[in-house]
Amino acid sequence: LFYQPSEVRLTAVRCDTMFGGFGGQQAAPMSTGSAMDYLAVLDNVNCVQIKEKVNLIEAATAILGQEIEMANKYKIKDRETGQELFYIVENTDCCKRQMKQLCGDCAPWSADVMYTGNGQMVHIMKMERPSTCTCCCLNRPVMRITDAQTGNELGSVQDPCTCCNLAFTVRDEQENAIVTANGGCCQWGLCCPLPCGPCAKVEFQLQDADSGSDIGMLTKKVPGILKFFFAPDVDNYHVEFTDPSAWNGKKKALMMALAIFMDFRIFSDNKNDSDGGLMGAIGDE
């Protein structure tokens, strides 16, 4: 019992070191606490930035023509102050990760959300999208968000069946719809994603599910030319909370989860591995 805290600290540091933590930072000692204790930091945050980390193995294998899916990692900051708040890492096992290339609509995945503010590394939430037999409008995928310490459900995100509209529904723990995200179907960033101009972004209007009023904006952005060329499936997200009266820390955390769900669901296709990859294309010349 006397050595258990040290073992936990060592595991956190080794994982961060082995798998490439952001900025070369080592993880601080793990501690416990309800997710709501840490989500309170979002109460005064007006906009968060979510940056996906490029995985060199995944990018290289895609260029060679057969992408190997690696664990996705994300860093979340207060966009106004630049303060790092959260770190999200996928923990889906290797075999299930490869299923995303064969049957993305049905493949399961899961991720852990860590609070990293003030130099801490606290596991606060879990996001899990179980395997489903999804076909068109039947059995649409749902991701559930739970408190990592208590196991209580905080909410869920669903990709409902819509006609000519890219939409998502966010629900609370009682399964009541609280926010809808509408992206339409006629944005340049959907039809022709490029790292410049209107093609570099896709916007989703966040609306209160009861009143239908606009309360925020979620924007998917292509990070830059080099990343777009070598890893076109890597994106950044901005979530703006434009109506302060409509938000609390918990709802803002669910919007972060919505962005991650969108990334897995519709923005994770690496076109570099198509038709033998870039190396195959060069060989055909």
C-alpha positions in Angstrom: 0.0 0.0 0.0 2.9 2.4 0.8 4.2 2.0 -2.8 1.0 2.2 -4.8 1.1 6.0 -5.4 4.7 5.8 -6.7 3.7 3.0 -9.1 0.8 5.1 -10.4 3.1 8.1 -10.9 5.7 6.0 -12.8 3.0 4.6 -15.1 1.8 8.1 -16.0 5.3 9.4 -16.7 6.2 6.3 -18.8 3.0 6.5 -20.9 3.6 10.1 -21.6 7.2 9.5 -22.5 6.7 6.4 -24.6 3.8 7.6 -26.6 4.9 11.2 -27.2 3.2 13.6 -24.9 2.6 17.1 -26.2 5.5 19.5 -25.9 7.7 16.9 -24.3 6.0 17.5 -20.9 6.0 14.7 -18.4 2.9 13.8 -16.6 2.4 14.9 -13.0 1.2 12.5 -10.3 -2.3 11.0 -10.9 -5.0 12.0 -8.4 -8.7 11.3 -8.0 -11.8 13.4 -7.9 -15.2 13.7 -9.6 -15.2 15.0 -13.2 -17.5 17.8 -12.1 -14.7 19.2 -9.8 -12.5 19.7 -12.8 -15.0 20.7 -15.4 -15.7 23.8 -13.4 -12.6 25.3 -15.0 -14.7 25.6 -18.2 -17.3 27.9 -16.7 -15.3 31.0 -17.6 -13.9 29.7 -20.9 -15.4 31.3 -24.0 -13.7 29.2 -26.7 -11.6 26.0 -26.7 -9.1 24.8 -29.3 -8.7 21.1 -29.9 -5.5 20.1 -31.7 -5.1 16.5 -33.0 -1.5 15.2 -32.9 0.1 13.8 -36.0 1.2 10.2 -35.7 4.3 9.6 -37.9 3.7 5.8 -38.2 0.1 6.3 -39.4 1.1 9.0 -41.9 4.1 7.0 -43.3 2.1 3.8 -43.8 -0.7 5.8 -45.5 1.9 7.2 -48.0 3.1 3.7 -48.6 -0.4 2.6 -49.5 -1.8 0.8 -46.5 -2.5 2.9 -43.4 -2.1 1.4 -40.0 -4.5 3.1 -37.6 -2.7 4.3 -34.5 -4.3 5.8 -31.3 -5.6 9.3 -31.8 -4.4 12.0 -29.4 -5.8 15.5 -28.8 -4.7 18.5 -26.8 -7.3 21.0 -25.6 -6.6 24.6 -24.7 -8.4 27.8 -23.7 -8.1 29.6 -27.0 -8.0 33.0 -25.5 -5.3 32.4 -22.9 -3.5 29.5 -24.4 -3.7 27.5 -21.2 -3.7 23.8 -21.6 -6.8 22.2 -20.0 -7.3 18.7 -21.2 -5.6 15.8 -23.0 -7.5 13.1 -24.8 -6.0 9.8 -25.8 -7.6 6.9 -27.6 -7.3 3.5 -25.9 -8.9 1.3 -28.5 -6.9 -1.9 -29.0 -5.0 -2.4 -32.2 -7.3 -4.9 -33.9 -10.4 -2.8 -33.3 -8.6 0.3 -34.6 -8.0 -1.4 -37.9 -11.7 -2.1 -38.2 -12.3 1.6 -38.8 -10.9 1.2 -42.3 -13.1 -1.8 -43.1 -16.4 -0.9 -41.5 -16.2 2.6 -40.0 -19.9 2.8 -39.3 -19.8 -0.2 -37.1 -16.3 -0.1 -35.5 -16.0 0.6 -31.8 -13.6 3.0 -30.1 -12.9 4.5 -26.7 -10.8 7.4 -25.3 -9.8 8.8 -21.9 -10.0 12.5 -21.0 -7.3 13.8 -18.7 -7.4 17.1 -16.9 -3.9 18.7 -17.4 -4.4 22.2 -15.9 -1.9 23.4 -13.4 0.5 20.7 -14.2 -1.8 17.9 -13.1 -2.7 14.7 -14.9 -6.1 13.5 -13.7 -8.3 11.0 -15.4 -11.7 12.6 -15.3 -13.9 11.2 -18.1 -14.3 8.3 -20.5 -15.7 8.4 -24.0 -16.9 5.1 -25.5 -18.6 4.3 -28.8 -19.5 0.6 -28.7 -19.6 -1.6 -31.7 -23.0 -1.5 -33.6 -24.5 -3.1 -36.7 -25.2 0.2 -38.4 -26.8 0.4 -41.8 -28.2 3.6 -43.3 -30.8 4.8 -40.8 -30.8 1.7 -38.7 -29.0 1.5 -35.3 -27.2 4.8 -35.6 -23.9 5.1 -33.6 -24.0 6.7 -30.1 -21.0 7.7 -27.9 -21.5 7.9 -24.2 -19.5 10.0 -21.8 -19.0 8.9 -18.2 -17.3 10.2 -15.1 -14.0 8.2 -14.8 -14.1 8.2 -11.0 -17.8 7.6 -10.2 -18.9 5.8 -13.3 -21.9 8.1 -13.6 -23.0 9.0 -17.1 -22.6 12.6 -18.0 -24.3 12.6 -21.4 -24.2 11.1 -24.9 -23.7 12.1 -28.6 -25.6 10.6 -31.4 -25.4 10.8 -35.2 -29.0 10.7 -36.2 -30.3 9.7 -39.6 -30.9 13.0 -41.5 -31.6 13.7 -45.2 -29.2 16.1 -46.9 -28.0 17.5 -43.6 -24.9 16.7 -41.5 -26.3 16.9 -37.9 -25.5 15.6 -34.4 -27.6 15.5 -31.2 -26.1 15.9 -27.7 -28.1 14.5 -24.8 -27.8 14.8 -21.0 -27.6 11.8 -18.6 -31.5 11.6 -18.7 -31.4 11.2 -22.5 -32.9 14.7 -23.0 -31.7 16.5 -26.1 -29.8 19.6 -25.0 -27.8 20.8 -28.0 -28.0 20.1 -31.8 -25.1 20.7 -34.2 -26.1 21.4 -37.8 -23.5 21.5 -40.6 -25.8 21.3 -43.7 -24.4 19.6 -46.8 -23.2 22.4 -49.0 -20.0 23.7 -47.4 -16.8 23.9 -49.4 -14.9 22.3 -46.7 -17.0 19.2 -47.0 -17.0 18.9 -50.8 -13.4 20.0 -51.4 -11.2 20.2 -48.3 -8.1 22.2 -48.8 -5.7 24.1 -46.5 -6.7 27.6 -47.7 -9.8 29.8 -48.2 -13.3 28.6 -47.5 -12.3 25.0 -48.2 -10.2 25.0 -45.0 -13.1 24.9 -42.6 -16.4 23.3 -41.9 -18.8 25.0 -39.5 -21.5 23.5 -37.3 -24.0 25.8 -35.7 -24.7 24.9 -32.1 -28.4 25.3 -31.2 -30.4 24.9 -28.0 -32.5 21.8 -28.5 -35.6 23.4 -26.8 -35.6 26.9 -28.2 -33.7 26.4 -31.4 -31.7 29.5 -30.7 -28.0 29.8 -31.8 -25.7 29.4 -28.7 -22.3 28.6 -30.2 -20.3 27.4 -33.2 -18.1 24.4 -33.7 -15.5 24.8 -36.5 -13.4 22.1 -38.0 -10.2 23.5 -39.5 -7.4 22.1 -41.7 -4.2 22.9 -39.7 -1.8 23.8 -42.5 -0.3 22.8 -45.9 2.3 20.4 -44.6 0.0 18.5 -42.3 -2.7 18.4 -45.0 -0.2 16.9 -47.5 1.3 14.2 -45.1 -1.7 13.6 -42.8 -5.0 14.9 -44.3 -7.0 13.2 -41.6 -5.5 15.4 -38.9 -7.7 18.4 -38.0 -8.1 21.2 -35.5 -11.4 22.2 -33.9 -12.6 25.4 -32.3 -15.7 25.4 -30.1 -17.1 28.9 -29.4 -19.7 29.4 -26.6 -21.3 32.6 -27.9 -24.2 32.7 -25.4 -22.7 32.6 -21.8 -26.2 32.1 -20.2 -26.7 28.8 -22.1 -23.5 27.1 -21.0 -22.0 25.5 -17.9 -18.8 23.4 -17.5 -20.6 20.1 -18.1 -22.3 21.2 -21.3 -19.0 22.7 -22.6 -17.3 19.3 -21.9 -20.0 17.6 -23.9 -19.2 19.9 -26.8 -15.5 18.9 -26.6 -16.7 15.3 -26.8 -18.9 16.2 -29.8 -15.8 17.4 -31.6 -14.0 14.2 -30.9 -17.0 12.2 -32.1 -17.1 14.2 -35.3 -13.4 13.6 -35.9 -13.8 9.8 -35.5 -17.1 9.7 -37.4 -16.5 11.8 -40.6 -13.1 13.4 -40.6 -10.7 10.5 -40.1 -10.3 9.3 -43.7 -6.7 9.5 -44.9 -6.8 9.7 -48.7 -3.1 9.2 -49.0 -3.6 5.4 -48.8 -6.0 5.3 -51.7 -4.9 3.4 -54.8 -1.5 2.4 -53.4 -0.8 5.6 -51.6 1.5 8.4 -52.8 4.3 5.9 -53.5 2.0 3.9 -55.7 1.0 7.0 -57.6 4.6 7.9 -58.2 5.3 4.3 -59.4 2.5 4.6 -62.0 4.0 7.6 -63.6 
